[in-house]
Amino acid sequence: MKELIDFLSTQYNPRFSELLIDANTGSVRGGYKILVNGRDIDFLDKLDTRILDGDGIAFFPLVGGG
């Protein structure tokens, strides 16, 4: 997963990685969720989650409201 994030940062937005990942903890920032095939990576191997060809990856900012 980390390699994908680095690739996306290189190809599209150099700030993508720093906005998504907390440099102090090395974890996904609290305001974001990453899903692989509909499963939260927090319940898989976090940023070490392996992805395969054909896997669906989704990046979501958390939203709230009332």
FIVOKE-492106 format. One record per residue (C-alpha): x, y, z. Coordinates in Angstrom, 1 decimal. Layout:
BEGIN
<pt u="X" v="Y" w="Z"/>
...
//
This chain:
BEGIN
<pt u="0.0" v="0.0" w="0.0"/>
<pt u="2.8" v="2.4" w="0.9"/>
<pt u="4.3" v="1.9" w="-2.6"/>
<pt u="1.0" v="2.9" w="-4.2"/>
<pt u="0.7" v="6.0" w="-2.1"/>
<pt u="4.3" v="7.0" w="-3.1"/>
<pt u="3.5" v="6.3" w="-6.8"/>
<pt u="0.4" v="8.5" w="-6.6"/>
<pt u="2.4" v="11.3" w="-4.9"/>
<pt u="5.1" v="11.1" w="-7.6"/>
<pt u="2.6" v="11.0" w="-10.5"/>
<pt u="-0.1" v="13.4" w="-9.5"/>
<pt u="0.5" v="15.4" w="-6.3"/>
<pt u="3.8" v="15.5" w="-4.4"/>
<pt u="1.8" v="16.5" w="-1.2"/>
<pt u="-0.5" v="13.4" w="-1.4"/>
<pt u="1.7" v="11.3" w="0.8"/>
<pt u="2.3" v="13.9" w="3.4"/>
<pt u="-1.4" v="14.8" w="3.6"/>
<pt u="-2.4" v="11.2" w="4.0"/>
<pt u="0.3" v="9.8" w="6.3"/>
<pt u="1.4" v="11.3" w="9.6"/>
<pt u="5.2" v="11.6" w="9.4"/>
<pt u="5.6" v="11.2" w="13.2"/>
<pt u="3.7" v="7.9" w="13.5"/>
<pt u="3.9" v="6.5" w="9.9"/>
<pt u="0.2" v="5.8" w="10.1"/>
<pt u="-2.7" v="7.1" w="8.1"/>
<pt u="-3.9" v="10.4" w="9.5"/>
<pt u="-7.1" v="10.3" w="11.6"/>
<pt u="-9.1" v="12.2" w="9.0"/>
<pt u="-8.8" v="9.5" w="6.3"/>
<pt u="-9.7" v="5.9" w="5.6"/>
<pt u="-8.2" v="3.6" w="3.0"/>
<pt u="-10.2" v="0.6" w="1.8"/>
<pt u="-8.9" v="-2.4" w="-0.2"/>
<pt u="-11.8" v="-4.4" w="-1.8"/>
<pt u="-14.2" v="-2.7" w="0.6"/>
<pt u="-12.1" v="-3.6" w="3.7"/>
<pt u="-10.5" v="-1.0" w="5.9"/>
<pt u="-6.7" v="-1.4" w="6.0"/>
<pt u="-6.9" v="-0.8" w="9.8"/>
<pt u="-8.3" v="-4.4" w="10.0"/>
<pt u="-5.8" v="-5.8" w="7.5"/>
<pt u="-2.1" v="-5.0" w="7.7"/>
<pt u="-2.5" v="-1.2" w="7.7"/>
<pt u="0.0" v="0.4" w="5.3"/>
<pt u="1.8" v="-3.0" w="4.8"/>
<pt u="-1.4" v="-4.4" w="3.3"/>
<pt u="-0.5" v="-6.1" w="0.0"/>
<pt u="-2.5" v="-5.2" w="-3.1"/>
<pt u="-2.9" v="-7.3" w="-6.2"/>
<pt u="-3.9" v="-6.6" w="-9.8"/>
<pt u="-7.6" v="-6.1" w="-9.9"/>
<pt u="-7.9" v="-5.0" w="-6.3"/>
<pt u="-10.2" v="-2.0" w="-5.7"/>
<pt u="-8.5" v="0.8" w="-3.7"/>
<pt u="-10.5" v="3.7" w="-2.2"/>
<pt u="-9.2" v="6.7" w="-0.3"/>
<pt u="-11.8" v="8.5" w="1.8"/>
<pt u="-11.7" v="11.7" w="3.9"/>
<pt u="-13.9" v="11.3" w="6.9"/>
<pt u="-16.9" v="13.5" w="7.0"/>
<pt u="-19.3" v="14.4" w="9.7"/>
<pt u="-22.5" v="16.3" w="10.2"/>
<pt u="-25.7" v="16.4" w="11.9"/>
//
